């Protein structure tokens, strides 16, 4: 929980839940080495054994977030530009994979 508070400036309430906007998240310790990652087939490339994150967050300043995480030695995958959106994946201390994406706006 402290790791998420540090890297994402999240607030903790009196019930030990983290607030992400209007959503509250709480953490439970697992009794094995399981993660929230989902092993599936990559729908875009067709590769078997693709690790899909169970949680995806929409960002407003993805470039800044990406560079801050890299500077703070958070394990991240490469920032990818898909034309109409940009995304990257990162991992927490328990090897849970998360996706962050930001749609591009036309100016």
Gaussian input, Z-matrix of N, CA and C with variables (Angstrom, degrees):
# hf/3-21g

backbone

0 1
 N
 C     1     B1
 C     2     B2     1     A1
 N     3     B3     2     A2     1     D1
 C     4     B4     3     A3     2     D2
 C     5     B5     4     A4     3     D3
 N     6     B6     5     A5     4     D4
 C     7     B7     6     A6     5     D5
 C     8     B8     7     A7     6     D6
 N     9     B9     8     A8     7     D7
 C    10    B10     9     A9     8     D8
 C    11    B11    10    A10     9     D9
 N    12    B12    11    A11    10    D10
 C    13    B13    12    A12    11    D11
 C    14    B14    13    A13    12    D12
 N    15    B15    14    A14    13    D13
 C    16    B16    15    A15    14    D14
 C    17    B17    16    A16    15    D15
 N    18    B18    17    A17    16    D16
 C    19    B19    18    A18    17    D17
 C    20    B20    19    A19    18    D18
 N    21    B21    20    A20    19    D19
 C    22    B22    21    A21    20    D20
 C    23    B23    22    A22    21    D21
 N    24    B24    23    A23    22    D22
 C    25    B25    24    A24    23    D23
 C    26    B26    25    A25    24    D24
 N    27    B27    26    A26    25    D25
 C    28    B28    27    A27    26    D26
 C    29    B29    28    A28    27    D27
 N    30    B30    29    A29    28    D28
 C    31    B31    30    A30    29    D29
 C    32    B32    31    A31    30    D30
 N    33    B33    32    A32    31    D31
 C    34    B34    33    A33    32    D32
 C    35    B35    34    A34    33    D33
 N    36    B36    35    A35    34    D34
 C    37    B37    36    A36    35    D35
 C    38    B38    37    A37    36    D36
 N    39    B39    38    A38    37    D37
 C    40    B40    39    A39    38    D38
 C    41    B41    40    A40    39    D39
 N    42    B42    41    A41    40    D40
 C    43    B43    42    A42    41    D41
 C    44    B44    43    A43    42    D42
 N    45    B45    44    A44    43    D43
 C    46    B46    45    A45    44    D44
 C    47    B47    46    A46    45    D45
 N    48    B48    47    A47    46    D46
 C    49    B49    48    A48    47    D47
 C    50    B50    49    A49    48    D48
 N    51    B51    50    A50    49    D49
 C    52    B52    51    A51    50    D50
 C    53    B53    52    A52    51    D51
 N    54    B54    53    A53    52    D52
 C    55    B55    54    A54    53    D53
 C    56    B56    55    A55    54    D54
 N    57    B57    56    A56    55    D55
 C    58    B58    57    A57    56    D56
 C    59    B59    58    A58    57    D57
 N    60    B60    59    A59    58    D58
 C    61    B61    60    A60    59    D59
 C    62    B62    61    A61    60    D60
 N    63    B63    62    A62    61    D61
 C    64    B64    63    A63    62    D62
 C    65    B65    64    A64    63    D63
 N    66    B66    65    A65    64    D64
 C    67    B67    66    A66    65    D65
 C    68    B68    67    A67    66    D66
 N    69    B69    68    A68    67    D67
 C    70    B70    69    A69    68    D68
 C    71    B71    70    A70    69    D69
 N    72    B72    71    A71    70    D70
 C    73    B73    72    A72    71    D71
 C    74    B74    73    A73    72    D72
 N    75    B75    74    A74    73    D73
 C    76    B76    75    A75    74    D74
 C    77    B77    76    A76    75    D75
 N    78    B78    77    A77    76    D76
 C    79    B79    78    A78    77    D77
 C    80    B80    79    A79    78    D78
 N    81    B81    80    A80    79    D79
 C    82    B82    81    A81    80    D80
 C    83    B83    82    A82    81    D81
 N    84    B84    83    A83    82    D82
 C    85    B85    84    A84    83    D83
 C    86    B86    85    A85    84    D84
 N    87    B87    86    A86    85    D85
 C    88    B88    87    A87    86    D86
 C    89    B89    88    A88    87    D87
 N    90    B90    89    A89    88    D88
 C    91    B91    90    A90    89    D89
 C    92    B92    91    A91    90    D90
 N    93    B93    92    A92    91    D91
 C    94    B94    93    A93    92    D92
 C    95    B95    94    A94    93    D93
 N    96    B96    95    A95    94    D94
 C    97    B97    96    A96    95    D95
 C    98    B98    97    A97    96    D96
 N    99    B99    98    A98    97    D97
 C   100   B100    99    A99    98    D98
 C   101   B101   100   A100    99    D99
 N   102   B102   101   A101   100   D100
 C   103   B103   102   A102   101   D101
 C   104   B104   103   A103   102   D102
 N   105   B105   104   A104   103   D103
 C   106   B106   105   A105   104   D104
 C   107   B107   106   A106   105   D105
 N   108   B108   107   A107   106   D106
 C   109   B109   108   A108   107   D107
 C   110   B110   109   A109   108   D108
 N   111   B111   110   A110   109   D109
 C   112   B112   111   A111   110   D110
 C   113   B113   112   A112   111   D111
 N   114   B114   113   A113   112   D112
 C   115   B115   114   A114   113   D113
 C   116   B116   115   A115   114   D114
 N   117   B117   116   A116   115   D115
 C   118   B118   117   A117   116   D116
 C   119   B119   118   A118   117   D117
 N   120   B120   119   A119   118   D118
 C   121   B121   120   A120   119   D119
 C   122   B122   121   A121   120   D120
 N   123   B123   122   A122   121   D121
 C   124   B124   123   A123   122   D122
 C   125   B125   124   A124   123   D123
 N   126   B126   125   A125   124   D124
 C   127   B127   126   A126   125   D125
 C   128   B128   127   A127   126   D126
 N   129   B129   128   A128   127   D127
 C   130   B130   129   A129   128   D128
 C   131   B131   130   A130   129   D129
 N   132   B132   131   A131   130   D130
 C   133   B133   132   A132   131   D131
 C   134   B134   133   A133   132   D132
 N   135   B135   134   A134   133   D133
 C   136   B136   135   A135   134   D134
 C   137   B137   136   A136   135   D135
 N   138   B138   137   A137   136   D136
 C   139   B139   138   A138   137   D137
 C   140   B140   139   A139   138   D138
 N   141   B141   140   A140   139   D139
 C   142   B142   141   A141   140   D140
 C   143   B143   142   A142   141   D141
 N   144   B144   143   A143   142   D142
 C   145   B145   144   A144   143   D143
 C   146   B146   145   A145   144   D144
 N   147   B147   146   A146   145   D145
 C   148   B148   147   A147   146   D146
 C   149   B149   148   A148   147   D147
 N   150   B150   149   A149   148   D148
 C   151   B151   150   A150   149   D149
 C   152   B152   151   A151   150   D150
 N   153   B153   152   A152   151   D151
 C   154   B154   153   A153   152   D152
 C   155   B155   154   A154   153   D153
 N   156   B156   155   A155   154   D154
 C   157   B157   156   A156   155   D155
 C   158   B158   157   A157   156   D156
 N   159   B159   158   A158   157   D157
 C   160   B160   159   A159   158   D158
 C   161   B161   160   A160   159   D159
 N   162   B162   161   A161   160   D160
 C   163   B163   162   A162   161   D161
 C   164   B164   163   A163   162   D162
 N   165   B165   164   A164   163   D163
 C   166   B166   165   A165   164   D164
 C   167   B167   166   A166   165   D165
 N   168   B168   167   A167   166   D166
 C   169   B169   168   A168   167   D167
 C   170   B170   169   A169   168   D168
 N   171   B171   170   A170   169   D169
 C   172   B172   171   A171   170   D170
 C   173   B173   172   A172   171   D171
 N   174   B174   173   A173   172   D172
 C   175   B175   174   A174   173   D173
 C   176   B176   175   A175   174   D174
 N   177   B177   176   A176   175   D175
 C   178   B178   177   A177   176   D176
 C   179   B179   178   A178   177   D177
 N   180   B180   179   A179   178   D178
 C   181   B181   180   A180   179   D179
 C   182   B182   181   A181   180   D180
 N   183   B183   182   A182   181   D181
 C   184   B184   183   A183   182   D182
 C   185   B185   184   A184   183   D183
 N   186   B186   185   A185   184   D184
 C   187   B187   186   A186   185   D185
 C   188   B188   187   A187   186   D186
 N   189   B189   188   A188   187   D187
 C   190   B190   189   A189   188   D188
 C   191   B191   190   A190   189   D189
 N   192   B192   191   A191   190   D190
 C   193   B193   192   A192   191   D191
 C   194   B194   193   A193   192   D192
 N   195   B195   194   A194   193   D193
 C   196   B196   195   A195   194   D194
 C   197   B197   196   A196   195   D195
 N   198   B198   197   A197   196   D196
 C   199   B199   198   A198   197   D197
 C   200   B200   199   A199   198   D198
 N   201   B201   200   A200   199   D199
 C   202   B202   201   A201   200   D200
 C   203   B203   202   A202   201   D201
 N   204   B204   203   A203   202   D202
 C   205   B205   204   A204   203   D203
 C   206   B206   205   A205   204   D204
 N   207   B207   206   A206   205   D205
 C   208   B208   207   A207   206   D206
 C   209   B209   208   A208   207   D207
 N   210   B210   209   A209   208   D208
 C   211   B211   210   A210   209   D209
 C   212   B212   211   A211   210   D210
 N   213   B213   212   A212   211   D211
 C   214   B214   213   A213   212   D212
 C   215   B215   214   A214   213   D213
 N   216   B216   215   A215   214   D214
 C   217   B217   216   A216   215   D215
 C   218   B218   217   A217   216   D216
 N   219   B219   218   A218   217   D217
 C   220   B220   219   A219   218   D218
 C   221   B221   220   A220   219   D219
 N   222   B222   221   A221   220   D220
 C   223   B223   222   A222   221   D221
 C   224   B224   223   A223   222   D222
 N   225   B225   224   A224   223   D223
 C   226   B226   225   A225   224   D224
 C   227   B227   226   A226   225   D225
 N   228   B228   227   A227   226   D226
 C   229   B229   228   A228   227   D227
 C   230   B230   229   A229   228   D228
 N   231   B231   230   A230   229   D229
 C   232   B232   231   A231   230   D230
 C   233   B233   232   A232   231   D231
 N   234   B234   233   A233   232   D232
 C   235   B235   234   A234   233   D233
 C   236   B236   235   A235   234   D234
 N   237   B237   236   A236   235   D235
 C   238   B238   237   A237   236   D236
 C   239   B239   238   A238   237   D237
 N   240   B240   239   A239   238   D238
 C   241   B241   240   A240   239   D239
 C   242   B242   241   A241   240   D240
 N   243   B243   242   A242   241   D241
 C   244   B244   243   A243   242   D242
 C   245   B245   244   A244   243   D243
 N   246   B246   245   A245   244   D244
 C   247   B247   246   A246   245   D245
 C   248   B248   247   A247   246   D246
 N   249   B249   248   A248   247   D247
 C   250   B250   249   A249   248   D248
 C   251   B251   250   A250   249   D249
 N   252   B252   251   A251   250   D250
 C   253   B253   252   A252   251   D251
 C   254   B254   253   A253   252   D252
 N   255   B255   254   A254   253   D253
 C   256   B256   255   A255   254   D254
 C   257   B257   256   A256   255   D255
 N   258   B258   257   A257   256   D256
 C   259   B259   258   A258   257   D257
 C   260   B260   259   A259   258   D258
 N   261   B261   260   A260   259   D259
 C   262   B262   261   A261   260   D260
 C   263   B263   262   A262   261   D261
 N   264   B264   263   A263   262   D262
 C   265   B265   264   A264   263   D263
 C   266   B266   265   A265   264   D264
 N   267   B267   266   A266   265   D265
 C   268   B268   267   A267   266   D266
 C   269   B269   268   A268   267   D267
 N   270   B270   269   A269   268   D268
 C   271   B271   270   A270   269   D269
 C   272   B272   271   A271   270   D270
 N   273   B273   272   A272   271   D271
 C   274   B274   273   A273   272   D272
 C   275   B275   274   A274   273   D273
 N   276   B276   275   A275   274   D274
 C   277   B277   276   A276   275   D275
 C   278   B278   277   A277   276   D276
 N   279   B279   278   A278   277   D277
 C   280   B280   279   A279   278   D278
 C   281   B281   280   A280   279   D279
 N   282   B282   281   A281   280   D280
 C   283   B283   282   A282   281   D281
 C   284   B284   283   A283   282   D282
 N   285   B285   284   A284   283   D283
 C   286   B286   285   A285   284   D284
 C   287   B287   286   A286   285   D285
 N   288   B288   287   A287   286   D286
 C   289   B289   288   A288   287   D287
 C   290   B290   289   A289   288   D288
 N   291   B291   290   A290   289   D289
 C   292   B292   291   A291   290   D290
 C   293   B293   292   A292   291   D291
 N   294   B294   293   A293   292   D292
 C   295   B295   294   A294   293   D293
 C   296   B296   295   A295   294   D294
 N   297   B297   296   A296   295   D295
 C   298   B298   297   A297   296   D296
 C   299   B299   298   A298   297   D297
 N   300   B300   299   A299   298   D298
 C   301   B301   300   A300   299   D299
 C   302   B302   301   A301   300   D300
 N   303   B303   302   A302   301   D301
 C   304   B304   303   A303   302   D302
 C   305   B305   304   A304   303   D303
 N   306   B306   305   A305   304   D304
 C   307   B307   306   A306   305   D305
 C   308   B308   307   A307   306   D306
 N   309   B309   308   A308   307   D307
 C   310   B310   309   A309   308   D308
 C   311   B311   310   A310   309   D309
 N   312   B312   311   A311   310   D310
 C   313   B313   312   A312   311   D311
 C   314   B314   313   A313   312   D312
 N   315   B315   314   A314   313   D313
 C   316   B316   315   A315   314   D314
 C   317   B317   316   A316   315   D315
 N   318   B318   317   A317   316   D316
 C   319   B319   318   A318   317   D317
 C   320   B320   319   A319   318   D318

   B1=1.4371
   B2=1.5272
   B3=1.3115
   B4=1.4665
   B5=1.5278
   B6=1.3104
   B7=1.4668
   B8=1.5227
   B9=1.3274
   B10=1.4625
   B11=1.5283
   B12=1.3136
   B13=1.4642
   B14=1.5250
   B15=1.3226
   B16=1.4688
   B17=1.5247
   B18=1.3151
   B19=1.4655
   B20=1.5289
   B21=1.3282
   B22=1.4593
   B23=1.5205
   B24=1.3302
   B25=1.4771
   B26=1.5295
   B27=1.3154
   B28=1.4532
   B29=1.5196
   B30=1.3170
   B31=1.4620
   B32=1.5172
   B33=1.3342
   B34=1.4541
   B35=1.5226
   B36=1.3489
   B37=1.4605
   B38=1.5300
   B39=1.3098
   B40=1.4643
   B41=1.5250
   B42=1.3212
   B43=1.4637
   B44=1.5334
   B45=1.3376
   B46=1.4700
   B47=1.5179
   B48=1.3184
   B49=1.4605
   B50=1.5167
   B51=1.3215
   B52=1.4537
   B53=1.5137
   B54=1.3194
   B55=1.4598
   B56=1.5200
   B57=1.3264
   B58=1.4489
   B59=1.5262
   B60=1.3129
   B61=1.4603
   B62=1.5172
   B63=1.3388
   B64=1.4634
   B65=1.5264
   B66=1.3184
   B67=1.4598
   B68=1.5245
   B69=1.3227
   B70=1.4572
   B71=1.5224
   B72=1.3245
   B73=1.4568
   B74=1.5153
   B75=1.3245
   B76=1.4537
   B77=1.5206
   B78=1.3128
   B79=1.4502
   B80=1.5232
   B81=1.3208
   B82=1.4521
   B83=1.5143
   B84=1.2998
   B85=1.4590
   B86=1.5240
   B87=1.3213
   B88=1.4615
   B89=1.5212
   B90=1.3065
   B91=1.4615
   B92=1.5206
   B93=1.3226
   B94=1.4552
   B95=1.5328
   B96=1.2940
   B97=1.4677
   B98=1.5251
   B99=1.3201
   B100=1.4585
   B101=1.5278
   B102=1.3182
   B103=1.4608
   B104=1.5205
   B105=1.3178
   B106=1.4593
   B107=1.5266
   B108=1.3146
   B109=1.4606
   B110=1.5296
   B111=1.3262
   B112=1.4602
   B113=1.5264
   B114=1.3219
   B115=1.4572
   B116=1.5194
   B117=1.3256
   B118=1.4604
   B119=1.5252
   B120=1.3098
   B121=1.4609
   B122=1.5241
   B123=1.3053
   B124=1.4676
   B125=1.5217
   B126=1.3333
   B127=1.4643
   B128=1.5240
   B129=1.3367
   B130=1.4675
   B131=1.5273
   B132=1.3277
   B133=1.4626
   B134=1.5199
   B135=1.3288
   B136=1.4565
   B137=1.5189
   B138=1.3360
   B139=1.4657
   B140=1.5268
   B141=1.3261
   B142=1.4542
   B143=1.5188
   B144=1.3080
   B145=1.4604
   B146=1.5346
   B147=1.2950
   B148=1.4569
   B149=1.5321
   B150=1.3262
   B151=1.4582
   B152=1.5230
   B153=1.3290
   B154=1.4666
   B155=1.5249
   B156=1.3319
   B157=1.4597
   B158=1.5304
   B159=1.3251
   B160=1.4616
   B161=1.5268
   B162=1.3376
   B163=1.4558
   B164=1.5197
   B165=1.3228
   B166=1.4553
   B167=1.5218
   B168=1.3251
   B169=1.4581
   B170=1.5212
   B171=1.3105
   B172=1.4636
   B173=1.5236
   B174=1.3257
   B175=1.4661
   B176=1.5188
   B177=1.3187
   B178=1.4624
   B179=1.5241
   B180=1.3116
   B181=1.4637
   B182=1.5214
   B183=1.3167
   B184=1.4660
   B185=1.5267
   B186=1.3256
   B187=1.4698
   B188=1.5330
   B189=1.3244
   B190=1.4667
   B191=1.5221
   B192=1.3315
   B193=1.4633
   B194=1.5238
   B195=1.3124
   B196=1.4654
   B197=1.5339
   B198=1.3205
   B199=1.4675
   B200=1.5278
   B201=1.3280
   B202=1.4688
   B203=1.5263
   B204=1.3263
   B205=1.4612
   B206=1.5252
   B207=1.3278
   B208=1.4666
   B209=1.5245
   B210=1.3346
   B211=1.4708
   B212=1.5188
   B213=1.3238
   B214=1.4645
   B215=1.5260
   B216=1.3302
   B217=1.4667
   B218=1.5263
   B219=1.3301
   B220=1.4613
   B221=1.5224
   B222=1.3180
   B223=1.4674
   B224=1.5239
   B225=1.3239
   B226=1.4565
   B227=1.5189
   B228=1.3169
   B229=1.4576
   B230=1.5153
   B231=1.2994
   B232=1.4634
   B233=1.5296
   B234=1.3191
   B235=1.4579
   B236=1.5272
   B237=1.3349
   B238=1.4592
   B239=1.5221
   B240=1.3134
   B241=1.4558
   B242=1.5228
   B243=1.3437
   B244=1.4672
   B245=1.5272
   B246=1.3134
   B247=1.4594
   B248=1.5149
   B249=1.3212
   B250=1.4653
   B251=1.5295
   B252=1.3518
   B253=1.4581
   B254=1.5255
   B255=1.3451
   B256=1.4608
   B257=1.5277
   B258=1.3432
   B259=1.4606
   B260=1.5175
   B261=1.3438
   B262=1.4606
   B263=1.5191
   B264=1.3197
   B265=1.4591
   B266=1.5171
   B267=1.3287
   B268=1.4631
   B269=1.5224
   B270=1.3194
   B271=1.4618
   B272=1.5161
   B273=1.3321
   B274=1.4545
   B275=1.5293
   B276=1.3070
   B277=1.4657
   B278=1.5261
   B279=1.3400
   B280=1.4615
   B281=1.5203
   B282=1.3310
   B283=1.4673
   B284=1.5311
   B285=1.3263
   B286=1.4554
   B287=1.5227
   B288=1.3142
   B289=1.4603
   B290=1.5289
   B291=1.3385
   B292=1.4585
   B293=1.5205
   B294=1.3296
   B295=1.4582
   B296=1.5176
   B297=1.3297
   B298=1.4567
   B299=1.5250
   B300=1.3290
   B301=1.4612
   B302=1.5188
   B303=1.3303
   B304=1.4544
   B305=1.5186
   B306=1.3407
   B307=1.4683
   B308=1.5109
   B309=1.3162
   B310=1.4677
   B311=1.5172
   B312=1.3064
   B313=1.4680
   B314=1.5114
   B315=1.3013
   B316=1.4699
   B317=1.5174
   B318=1.3171
   B319=1.4750
   B320=1.4943
   A1=110.34
   A2=116.57
   A3=120.34
   A4=111.10
   A5=117.29
   A6=122.43
   A7=110.08
   A8=117.56
   A9=121.31
   A10=110.91
   A11=117.16
   A12=120.27
   A13=110.48
   A14=116.51
   A15=121.39
   A16=111.62
   A17=117.72
   A18=121.09
   A19=114.51
   A20=117.71
   A21=120.08
   A22=113.41
   A23=116.55
   A24=122.23
   A25=111.63
   A26=116.90
   A27=121.31
   A28=110.28
   A29=115.90
   A30=121.76
   A31=109.75
   A32=115.92
   A33=121.99
   A34=108.19
   A35=116.75
   A36=118.99
   A37=110.58
   A38=116.92
   A39=122.59
   A40=113.29
   A41=116.94
   A42=121.85
   A43=111.56
   A44=117.95
   A45=123.44
   A46=112.72
   A47=115.97
   A48=121.43
   A49=108.00
   A50=116.21
   A51=121.05
   A52=108.83
   A53=115.87
   A54=120.89
   A55=109.32
   A56=115.44
   A57=123.32
   A58=105.21
   A59=116.26
   A60=120.25
   A61=109.38
   A62=116.28
   A63=120.99
   A64=111.75
   A65=116.97
   A66=121.98
   A67=109.20
   A68=115.97
   A69=120.75
   A70=108.79
   A71=116.39
   A72=122.45
   A73=107.89
   A74=116.60
   A75=118.87
   A76=108.51
   A77=115.63
   A78=121.76
   A79=110.07
   A80=116.06
   A81=122.52
   A82=108.54
   A83=115.94
   A84=120.77
   A85=109.15
   A86=117.65
   A87=121.13
   A88=109.22
   A89=115.78
   A90=120.47
   A91=112.24
   A92=116.50
   A93=121.69
   A94=107.54
   A95=117.67
   A96=121.67
   A97=112.15
   A98=118.77
   A99=120.79
   A100=111.28
   A101=115.05
   A102=122.26
   A103=108.65
   A104=116.25
   A105=120.68
   A106=111.45
   A107=118.13
   A108=121.98
   A109=110.63
   A110=115.59
   A111=121.97
   A112=108.16
   A113=116.80
   A114=121.08
   A115=108.13
   A116=116.13
   A117=121.36
   A118=109.60
   A119=116.19
   A120=122.18
   A121=106.94
   A122=117.66
   A123=122.37
   A124=108.76
   A125=116.53
   A126=121.06
   A127=112.61
   A128=117.83
   A129=118.90
   A130=112.76
   A131=117.18
   A132=120.05
   A133=113.34
   A134=117.23
   A135=120.91
   A136=114.14
   A137=117.84
   A138=120.28
   A139=110.62
   A140=116.71
   A141=121.11
   A142=108.82
   A143=116.55
   A144=123.44
   A145=112.93
   A146=116.47
   A147=122.29
   A148=108.66
   A149=117.05
   A150=121.26
   A151=108.45
   A152=115.49
   A153=122.67
   A154=108.85
   A155=116.96
   A156=118.44
   A157=110.41
   A158=115.91
   A159=120.72
   A160=111.08
   A161=117.09
   A162=120.90
   A163=110.71
   A164=115.16
   A165=122.56
   A166=108.08
   A167=116.45
   A168=121.83
   A169=110.35
   A170=116.38
   A171=121.66
   A172=108.10
   A173=116.34
   A174=121.89
   A175=110.56
   A176=115.29
   A177=121.39
   A178=112.02
   A179=117.35
   A180=122.09
   A181=108.75
   A182=115.29
   A183=121.32
   A184=112.59
   A185=116.96
   A186=119.95
   A187=110.53
   A188=116.49
   A189=121.54
   A190=110.65
   A191=116.54
   A192=120.64
   A193=110.90
   A194=116.43
   A195=120.68
   A196=110.78
   A197=116.64
   A198=119.80
   A199=111.90
   A200=118.19
   A201=121.01
   A202=110.94
   A203=117.01
   A204=120.09
   A205=111.12
   A206=116.75
   A207=120.51
   A208=110.38
   A209=117.26
   A210=121.31
   A211=112.66
   A212=116.91
   A213=121.25
   A214=112.30
   A215=115.84
   A216=122.94
   A217=114.62
   A218=116.84
   A219=120.79
   A220=107.30
   A221=116.89
   A222=120.89
   A223=108.83
   A224=116.54
   A225=122.42
   A226=109.66
   A227=114.88
   A228=120.53
   A229=107.17
   A230=116.54
   A231=122.44
   A232=112.58
   A233=115.76
   A234=122.56
   A235=107.35
   A236=117.20
   A237=121.22
   A238=110.83
   A239=115.47
   A240=122.47
   A241=107.90
   A242=116.83
   A243=121.85
   A244=112.34
   A245=116.90
   A246=120.03
   A247=112.00
   A248=117.71
   A249=120.16
   A250=112.97
   A251=117.38
   A252=120.59
   A253=110.16
   A254=115.02
   A255=123.40
   A256=106.58
   A257=116.68
   A258=119.67
   A259=111.47
   A260=114.33
   A261=121.49
   A262=108.31
   A263=115.86
   A264=122.23
   A265=108.49
   A266=115.57
   A267=120.56
   A268=108.27
   A269=116.49
   A270=123.13
   A271=109.81
   A272=116.07
   A273=119.70
   A274=109.64
   A275=116.67
   A276=120.99
   A277=113.44
   A278=117.36
   A279=121.65
   A280=112.59
   A281=116.76
   A282=124.55
   A283=113.13
   A284=117.44
   A285=120.92
   A286=107.39
   A287=115.59
   A288=121.65
   A289=109.39
   A290=116.09
   A291=122.37
   A292=109.03
   A293=116.48
   A294=121.08
   A295=108.80
   A296=115.99
   A297=123.05
   A298=106.68
   A299=116.44
   A300=119.57
   A301=109.24
   A302=114.19
   A303=120.78
   A304=108.57
   A305=117.34
   A306=118.70
   A307=109.88
   A308=115.47
   A309=119.83
   A310=107.87
   A311=115.50
   A312=119.70
   A313=108.83
   A314=115.52
   A315=119.00
   A316=108.07
   A317=115.86
   A318=121.85
   A319=110.36
   D1=-40.75
   D2=179.58
   D3=-62.59
   D4=-35.91
   D5=179.28
   D6=-61.90
   D7=-44.42
   D8=179.19
   D9=-67.48
   D10=-39.10
   D11=177.76
   D12=-62.58
   D13=-41.85
   D14=-178.21
   D15=-65.95
   D16=-49.41
   D17=-171.66
   D18=-84.40
   D19=-19.01
   D20=-175.58
   D21=-125.69
   D22=8.20
   D23=176.84
   D24=52.71
   D25=42.25
   D26=179.50
   D27=-85.08
   D28=151.75
   D29=178.53
   D30=-98.26
   D31=146.31
   D32=177.82
   D33=-107.49
   D34=133.88
   D35=179.61
   D36=-92.75
   D37=-176.75
   D38=-177.55
   D39=-67.38
   D40=-17.47
   D41=-178.28
   D42=-97.78
   D43=12.89
   D44=-178.39
   D45=63.01
   D46=37.68
   D47=173.09
   D48=-111.87
   D49=148.76
   D50=175.87
   D51=-94.56
   D52=142.89
   D53=-180.00
   D54=-104.07
   D55=124.74
   D56=175.24
   D57=-118.67
   D58=94.39
   D59=-172.94
   D60=64.53
   D61=-121.99
   D62=178.58
   D63=-96.44
   D64=7.85
   D65=-178.03
   D66=-105.03
   D67=138.53
   D68=175.76
   D69=-107.49
   D70=137.66
   D71=-179.10
   D72=-123.23
   D73=136.05
   D74=174.49
   D75=-126.14
   D76=155.91
   D77=-173.82
   D78=-114.96
   D79=138.48
   D80=174.98
   D81=-122.74
   D82=140.94
   D83=177.43
   D84=-77.11
   D85=134.47
   D86=176.88
   D87=-86.67
   D88=155.90
   D89=179.71
   D90=-95.85
   D91=3.97
   D92=176.58
   D93=-140.47
   D94=-166.32
   D95=-178.27
   D96=-93.98
   D97=23.25
   D98=-177.85
   D99=-70.85
   D100=157.08
   D101=177.90
   D102=-129.22
   D103=177.53
   D104=175.90
   D105=-84.99
   D106=-1.85
   D107=-177.94
   D108=-65.43
   D109=146.70
   D110=179.01
   D111=-115.37
   D112=123.35
   D113=177.41
   D114=-87.46
   D115=120.65
   D116=-175.36
   D117=-146.73
   D118=-172.27
   D119=174.83
   D120=-97.18
   D121=134.55
   D122=179.68
   D123=-66.99
   D124=114.12
   D125=-176.16
   D126=-68.72
   D127=-25.77
   D128=-177.40
   D129=-88.62
   D130=-35.89
   D131=-177.59
   D132=-107.86
   D133=-14.46
   D134=-179.86
   D135=78.97
   D136=9.09
   D137=179.35
   D138=-70.81
   D139=140.57
   D140=172.89
   D141=-78.79
   D142=158.12
   D143=175.39
   D144=62.63
   D145=44.83
   D146=176.15
   D147=-86.14
   D148=129.77
   D149=178.32
   D150=-89.45
   D151=111.50
   D152=-177.67
   D153=-100.94
   D154=131.60
   D155=176.36
   D156=-72.52
   D157=144.10
   D158=178.51
   D159=-80.10
   D160=-19.31
   D161=-177.09
   D162=-126.26
   D163=136.26
   D164=-179.53
   D165=-130.31
   D166=131.06
   D167=-178.23
   D168=-114.42
   D169=138.97
   D170=175.66
   D171=-92.14
   D172=130.69
   D173=-176.97
   D174=-109.57
   D175=160.48
   D176=174.24
   D177=-107.10
   D178=-24.13
   D179=177.43
   D180=-136.41
   D181=69.70
   D182=-171.69
   D183=-63.93
   D184=-36.48
   D185=179.99
   D186=-61.64
   D187=-44.44
   D188=179.76
   D189=-64.42
   D190=-46.47
   D191=179.02
   D192=-60.09
   D193=-45.65
   D194=-179.40
   D195=-59.01
   D196=-49.23
   D197=-178.39
   D198=-66.03
   D199=-36.33
   D200=177.04
   D201=-63.91
   D202=-43.06
   D203=179.58
   D204=-65.15
   D205=-43.49
   D206=178.63
   D207=-61.53
   D208=-44.96
   D209=178.90
   D210=-62.54
   D211=-27.12
   D212=-179.86
   D213=-97.67
   D214=19.63
   D215=175.19
   D216=58.85
   D217=31.61
   D218=172.57
   D219=-81.55
   D220=133.67
   D221=179.14
   D222=-65.70
   D223=117.40
   D224=-179.91
   D225=-129.35
   D226=154.62
   D227=170.21
   D228=-97.15
   D229=168.90
   D230=-174.52
   D231=-61.43
   D232=141.23
   D233=173.98
   D234=-69.34
   D235=127.94
   D236=-175.65
   D237=-120.93
   D238=136.29
   D239=177.80
   D240=-104.37
   D241=117.72
   D242=-178.03
   D243=-106.43
   D244=19.64
   D245=179.01
   D246=94.34
   D247=-72.82
   D248=-178.61
   D249=-95.94
   D250=-6.21
   D251=175.02
   D252=-151.79
   D253=161.02
   D254=177.72
   D255=-120.83
   D256=144.11
   D257=-179.19
   D258=-149.53
   D259=161.54
   D260=168.34
   D261=-155.97
   D262=161.60
   D263=176.74
   D264=-112.21
   D265=148.97
   D266=173.97
   D267=-138.37
   D268=166.05
   D269=-177.15
   D270=-126.35
   D271=141.04
   D272=174.84
   D273=-86.53
   D274=-174.67
   D275=-176.67
   D276=-66.55
   D277=-19.92
   D278=179.72
   D279=-98.26
   D280=11.81
   D281=178.62
   D282=70.20
   D283=23.32
   D284=170.76
   D285=-77.07
   D286=133.63
   D287=-178.72
   D288=-95.93
   D289=135.57
   D290=178.36
   D291=-129.48
   D292=149.03
   D293=177.91
   D294=-112.13
   D295=142.38
   D296=173.54
   D297=-124.81
   D298=134.27
   D299=178.98
   D300=-139.90
   D301=156.31
   D302=176.43
   D303=-141.91
   D304=124.03
   D305=175.97
   D306=-70.85
   D307=148.25
   D308=175.47
   D309=-85.77
   D310=141.32
   D311=176.85
   D312=-103.73
   D313=145.65
   D314=176.93
   D315=-90.42
   D316=131.34
   D317=-178.61
   D318=-107.19

